[in-house]
Amino acid sequence: MKSILILDAFPIIRQGIAALFVDRSDWFVFGSAGSLQHAEQLMEEAHPDLILLGLNLPDASGTHAITHLSMKAPHSRIVASSPRSHDRYSQQCLVAGAHGYVSKTSLPDHFIKT
């Protein structure tokens, strides 16, 4: 079973994303954080297989968070998410080190497949 860390500034988004994985036997949410600092504390216990990263954090820009998490947990895959669906914005995330990008306006099934 693979582990997920959900990192997003908004509790309702974190809870909604976690709910997508409740019935999945191949993934489990090991932690949820509202800031980069809190995520770092959780990652002292374990490095997740996947980090689902909302880009509007209170303590870091999206690209800074991606770069920082890539260095701190090089074996974790990072998928960034934002309400923006622009190709230019997703490209910036990929250049910073994200493994994928999904718009928060996507349907839940698309979000899980990403």
Disulfide bonds with the S-S distance in Angstrom:
none
